[in-house]
Amino acid sequence: MREFVFRLDLSFDGFKPYYQGTAENVQVTDVNGVVLRIHGRHFRQYLTAEGIHGLFRLVIEDNGHFKSLQLL
């Protein structure tokens, strides 16, 4: 498994296309400079009226499949 840590600061309106399904992948850069594309559905549980803000840990399996996303 591989772990990536990144910060995401996205307003409610900025996340709306992902929530509505008109956009699919959120692009972020982890603390080591690795660019990641994560399906927007994985962030829905973290959406508030202010948007999505925080430090996250993404874990992927060795085959590249999503395992978990956690707000730190």
Backbone torsions as a table, in degrees:
resi	resn	phi	psi	omega
1	MET	NA	153.4	176.6
2	ARG	-124.2	145.8	178.5
3	GLU	-120.3	143.6	177.9
4	PHE	-133.4	139.2	178.1
5	VAL	-118.3	133.0	-178.7
6	PHE	-151.6	159.5	175.6
7	ARG	-104.5	140.4	175.8
8	LEU	-130.5	126.2	174.8
9	ASP	-129.6	101.5	-175.4
10	LEU	-134.3	127.2	-179.7
11	SER	-68.4	165.5	177.2
12	PHE	-57.8	-47.6	179.3
13	ASP	-65.1	-34.5	178.0
14	GLY	-66.3	-28.8	-179.8
15	PHE	-88.8	-14.5	-174.8
16	LYS	-52.0	-43.4	179.1
17	PRO	-60.6	-33.1	178.6
18	TYR	-73.3	-39.2	179.6
19	TYR	-66.0	-39.8	-178.1
20	GLN	-81.4	-12.4	178.2
21	GLY	88.6	6.5	178.0
22	THR	-81.4	-18.2	172.2
23	ALA	-124.3	149.5	-173.3
24	GLU	-108.7	-57.8	-171.8
25	ASN	-106.6	132.5	173.6
26	VAL	-88.3	126.4	179.1
27	GLN	-98.4	127.7	179.0
28	VAL	-134.1	164.6	175.4
29	THR	-121.3	126.4	-178.6
30	ASP	-76.3	174.6	-174.9
31	VAL	-63.2	-17.1	178.8
32	ASN	-100.5	6.5	176.8
33	GLY	90.3	6.6	178.7
34	VAL	-79.1	126.9	178.6
35	VAL	-85.7	128.3	-178.0
36	LEU	-122.4	146.4	173.5
37	ARG	-120.8	116.4	-173.3
38	ILE	-120.2	131.8	-179.0
39	HIS	-58.6	133.9	-176.9
40	GLY	-57.7	-28.3	-178.2
41	ARG	-60.6	-25.8	-178.8
42	HIS	-71.6	-16.3	-179.0
43	PHE	-97.1	-10.0	-173.9
44	ARG	-55.1	-38.4	-178.0
45	GLN	-66.7	-16.5	-178.4
46	TYR	-99.8	1.5	-177.7
47	LEU	-76.3	129.5	174.5
48	THR	-123.3	179.4	177.8
49	ALA	-61.7	-23.5	178.5
50	GLU	-88.6	-10.4	-177.8
51	GLY	113.6	-146.7	178.0
52	ILE	-124.7	119.1	-177.4
53	HIS	-139.8	128.5	174.9
54	GLY	155.4	179.5	177.8
55	LEU	-99.4	129.4	-174.5
56	PHE	-122.0	154.4	171.6
57	ARG	-120.2	122.9	176.2
58	LEU	-105.5	131.6	175.2
59	VAL	-117.4	128.2	175.4
60	ILE	-121.1	151.4	178.4
61	GLU	-75.9	166.4	-178.6
62	ASP	-57.6	-29.0	-179.9
63	ASN	-83.7	3.0	177.8
64	GLY	91.2	-0.7	-179.8
65	HIS	-80.6	146.0	178.4
66	PHE	-58.4	134.9	173.3
67	LYS	-114.5	-52.8	-179.1
68	SER	-159.8	158.9	174.5
69	LEU	-135.3	128.4	-175.3
70	GLN	-133.2	136.0	172.8
71	LEU	-80.8	125.3	-178.3
72	LEU	-90.5	NA	NA
